[in-house]
Amino acid sequence: MSTPETSRFVRLRVELVLEVDDVEAVTGAALARIAEDDEMPDTERAHAEGAVTEDTAEALAYLVDPFDLVGDVPGVELQQASWSSELIDYDPDSPDWDLGEDDVDGDEEEGDDGGERSVR
């Protein structure tokens, strides 16, 4: 009798809701991160700078990096990551924000989500 092979790949889903108290600090940090990226072409840099200046969600997408969450975890290597950010209306007392519910519908529809980044 043989045992079925188990996948070595794990999908880890994380959802965060952040309250931005200082938009200028977030925007400034994102602009600094973009300026430090020596490999970013000038046309992409100009687009990124405009995007983070106009949209706080876009600025956060430049500052949050999933690799930072798992980079020091022994025995794992990040294979693929994508993340997005969007401005939302948030009511912590609403049952719509129950973090105990699983997302059983699968992947969300793609749309204009504000900042969206991907790494492979």
C-alpha positions, 0 to 999 in steps of 0.5 A: 500500500502506498501513501499519497504524496503531499505537496510541499507548497503551502498557500498562506493567506493574510488579510490586514486592515491598517489605519493610516494616521500620517499619510505624509509619513507613508507617502514619504517612506514609499518615495524613499523606497522607490528612490533606493531601488537602483534597478527600477527603470526611470519610466517605471520610477516616474510612474511609481512616484506619481502613483504613491503620491496620489494614493495612500493604498498604492504607497502601502503596496510599495512598503509592505513586502511578503518576503519580510514575513517569511524571509527568516523562517527556516526551511521555507523559500518564498516561491510566489507572492502577490498583494494588493491594497485599497482604501476601504470603509471599515467598521470593526463592529460590523459582522462583515469584518469577522476575521474568524470566517474563511474565504471559501469563495476562492480568489477575489475578482481582479479590479482596480484595487489601488496598489497591487504588487507581485513577486516571483 
